[in-house]
Amino acid sequence: MSDLSLDNVSVLLIWTAIAIYALAFVAYTVDLSRRGAQAVQAQDARERELVGVGASGRESIDAVRVSQDRAATALAARGAKRDRPLWARIGTSLTWLGLVFHVGADVTRGIAAGRVPWSNMYEFSMTGTMLIIAVYLAVLFRYDLRFLGAFVTGLIVVLLGGSSLLWVEVTPLSDPLKSVWLVIHVFVASLATALYALAFALSVLQLLQTRREHRAINAAPDAAPARVRLRFLRILPSSEALESLAYRFAIIGFIFWTFTLIAGSIWANSAWGRYWGFDTKEVWTFVIWVLYAGYIHARATRGWRGTRSAWLSIIGFAAVMFNFTIVNLFFKGLHVYSGIE
């Protein structure tokens, strides 16, 4: 089989993976919708029961919140054995299937190129999104984060679908990329990005959950419970639990990103004879490091928790995406290998 035909196979596999991820997104969304509706019905029934035995409106809210927090703790417990909802199982199975096709696309592209497949924007995207999915599925063995499935698969469909439009033919590596540090530097940076993506998703949900919890706490004792449009929030862990998980993923991602900076400096010295040159990509990589260092430090030592902590995590990931897209596509520099010109 020729290199060209292998590359065609890779393109076919990647679009198949995108289609499967889209189906997984639908399955995860249906799961959240159904379970959210069931949670609302269960809460309404519980409140009617409490009112029937003479509990006040405030006692009703507090009792429901305690019940929800206990359920959320069980949901996020490590290695918990439980009956998994059908649509969540379907979504997870489809995500695994999509990953198989995704890996196949990445491998066939690498074989066609005769090198690691991450020397341009299209290949960066293919490998980076593959690692996001792989990290998400690996985390499921430790934490039940299937409630993130719709967000993760939706993000991958958008990123991978958009980057696939930037497809370019297989080209030889430029001289600076002909180094073992290409494998180390880019792979570790992609792992860090995958962990940052999970932290970002958890931080967004944390903000939504915090808003819902504040509404419940501040509601008048005799007021009817407010209807939450995002009903799936009722089945998620508490905002504190979401924040704690986001912080853990961000710390691990920060460790990988720190190594990315170190490996990049070593590579730069080998390729260009200097460890640091204020190239656009170098500057933005350092900016991202500073943002996440500030996030971790502020939360650990300054008590920046809750909403402020979540926004720092979101801003950090926004900088990662800016570095990956805008900097790669529109800024000139030694590190910009968009491959679309």
N, C-alpha and C positions, 0 to 999 in steps of 0.2 A: 504494500500500500504506500503510495507516495505521500510526501509531506503535505501537499495541497489537499489530498483527500482526507488525511488525518485531521487537518485543520477544519475541513468541512464537517467532519464527524463531531469535532469539538463544539462547533457552533450549534449543530443540531441538538447535542446533549445539553448545552447550556440553556437553550430555549425550552427544552423539555423540562429541565429543572425549574425554570421560572414558572411554567404552567402548573407544575406540581405544587410549588410553594404557594401559588395563588389559591389552589384548591385547599391547601392546609390553612391558609388565612381564613377562608370561608368557614371551614370546619371549626377553627378556634373561635371565630366570631359567633357562630351559632351556639357553641358551648357556653360562652359568656352570657349571651342573651337568655338562653334557657335557664341557666343556673341563677342568673340575676332575677328573673321573673319568679322562680321558685323561692328564692330568699325573701322577696317582697311579700309573697303570699304567706310564707312561714312567719314572718315578722308581724304581719297584720293579724294573723291568727293568735299569736302570742300576746299581742297588745289587747285584743278583745278578751282573751282569757284573764289577763291581769286586771282589766277594768271590771270584769265580771266578779272578781273576788275583792273588789274595793280598792285596788292600788291607784294612787294618784298618777297624773300625767307624767310628773318628773320621775316617780318610781318606775313607771312603765318604760320610759326612755332608758333609764339606768339599767334596768334588768335586761332589756333588749341588747344594749351595748355590751354588757358582760357576756351575754350569750354569744354575741357575734365575735367578741375578742377570743373567747375560748375556741370557737370554731376556726377562727383565723390562725390561732396558734397551732391547732392540729393540722391545718392546711399546709403550713410552712415547715412543719417538723421534719427533721432529716430522716430519710429512710422510712417514712411512715407507710404502713401497708394498709391500703383502703381500696374500696371499690371505685375505680376511676370512671368518670362519666363517659358515655359512648362517644360523643362528638370530640371530646378532648383526646381520647385514644385514637380516633381517626385522624385528627390533626397531627398528633405526634408521629403516627405511622407514616403519614404523607410527608412530613418533614424529613424523616429518616430516608424515605425513598427519594425525595428531592436531593438530599445530600449525596446519595449514591451516584445519581446522574451528574451532580455538580462536580464531585471528585473525578468522575470519568472525563468530564469536559476539561478540567484543569490538567489531568495527566496526559490526555491526548494532545492538548495544545503544547505541553512541555516536550513531548516526544517529537511532535512536528517541528518544534523550534530547535530541538537538540540542546536545551538548556532549561533552567528553572523558568516557569512561566510568570514572571513579574518584572518585565522591563519597560512596560508602557502602561498608559491609563487603563486600557481594556484588560490587560493581564493583572494589574494591581487590583482592580475591582473584582475580577473573577476569584482570585485567591483570597482577598480580604473578606468578601462576603461569605465565602466557603468557611473560613475560620470562625466568623460570627455564628453561623449555624452550628458548627461543630462544638464550639464552646457552650452554646445554649443547651444543646442536647447532652453534653457531658455533665453540665450542672444539674440536669434533671435527675441524675443518679443520686445526688446529695440533697437537693432542695426541690420541692414541688413548685416549680415556677411555670407551670403550664398556662397560668393566667397571662404570662408574657408572650405566649405563642402568637397571638394575633398581631401584636406590635412587632415582634421580631420578623415574622414571615412577611408582614406588610412592608417593613423597611427594606428587606432583602429584595422583594419584587420591584420596588421603586429603584433602588440603587443598582441592582443587577440588570434590570430592564433598560434603565437609562444608559448605563455603561456599555451594554451590548450594542447600542447604536453607534458607539465609538470604535467598532471593530476595525482592526487594521491587519494587514497581512503580516506573516511572520517575517521578522527582520533580524539581522545579526546584532549582537550586543555592541554598544558603543564601548570604547576603551575603558572609561572609568568604571563601567559595570562588570568588567571581566575580573571579578574578585570573589573569593569565598565569603567576603563580608556582605556581598549582595544577598546571599542566602540567609545569613545570620541577622543582619540589620533589618531587612524588610520583613522576614518571618516574625521576629520578635515585635516589631512595630505593629504588625497586623494582629498579633495576639493581644497586645495592649489595647488596640482599637476595639476588638471584640468585647473585652471586659468593660471598657468605657461605655460601649453601646448598651450593655446590660444595666450598668449603673444609671445611665441616662433614662432608660425605660422605667426603671424602678423609681427614679426621682420624679418623673412626670406623674406616675401613678400616686406617688406620695403627696404631691400637691393637690391632686384631685381628692384623695382620701382625707387629707387634712381639712379641706373645705367642707366635705360632707360631715365629718366629725364635729367641726365647730358649729355647723348649723343645728346638729342634733343636740349639742350641749347647751346652746344659747336659746333654744326654742322655749317659748312660754310653757309653763307646766300644763296648762289646760288646752294648749293649741294642738290642733290635729297635726300629725307628723307630716312633714313636707315630702312631697314626692320627688325623688331623685331621678333625673333623666338617665344618668349612667347607672342603671340598676346593678350592673356587675360589680360596682364598688362594694356592695354589701357582702360579697363572697371573698373579698381580698383580705390579706392581713392588715393589721392596723398601720397607721402612718408611721409609727415608731419602728415597727418591724420592717417595713419597706425601706425606711431610711437606713436602718442598720445593715440590711443586705446590700444596698447601694454603696454604702461606705466600704464594706468588705471588698466588693468587686473593684471599686476605685483604687483601693490600696494595692491590690495585686496588679491591676493595670498600671499603676504608677511605678511599681518596681520594674515591670517590663519596659515601660517608657524610659526610665532612667538608663537601663541597659541599652536601649535604642540610641540615646544620646551618646553614650560612651562608645558603642560600636561604630556609630556614624563618624565620630571624631577620628577613631583609628583608621577607618576606611578613607576619610578625607585626607589624612596625612599620607596614606599609601598612594592615593590617586593623584593628589594635587600638591603634596609637600607641605601642607599646613593642617592643623587640627581644627581651626575655626576661621571662617572667612566672611561671616555676616552675609552669606548667601540667603536669598529669600526663604528657601526651605529650611535652612538651618535656624534662622531667626524664629520662624513659626513653630518649629519643633520645640525650641526653648520656651517660647511663649506658652505653649500647651503644658510643658513641664511646670512652669511657674504657676499657672492657673490651678493645676491639680495639687501642687505642693501647698498652695494657699488654701485650697479647699480642705485638705487633710489636716493642715495645721490649725486652721480656724475652728474646725469641728472638735479637734482633740484638745486644744488648749484654751480656746477663747469661748467655748460654749456656743458656737454658731451651729445650732441644731434647728430642726424643723424646716420652715419655709426657706430661710436664708441658706441653709446647707443644701437644700434641693436645687435652688437657683444656681449656686456655685457649680454643682455637678452638671447642670444643663448648659451653662455657659462654657464649661470646659469641653463638653462634647461638641458644641456648636463650633468651637475653635478647631477641633479635630476635623470636622466635616469641611470647614472653610479651607483648611490646609490641604485636604485630600482633593477637593474639587476646584475651587477658585484659584488657589495658588498653582496647582498643577496645570490648569487650563489657560490661565491668563497672565501669569507672571513669568518672567524670563529669569533663567539662572542655571547654574551648573547641575542642580538637582532635578530640574523639571524635565521629565521624560514622558510627556503626554503621549507622544507617538501619533498624534492626529494631524500634524502639519504636513 
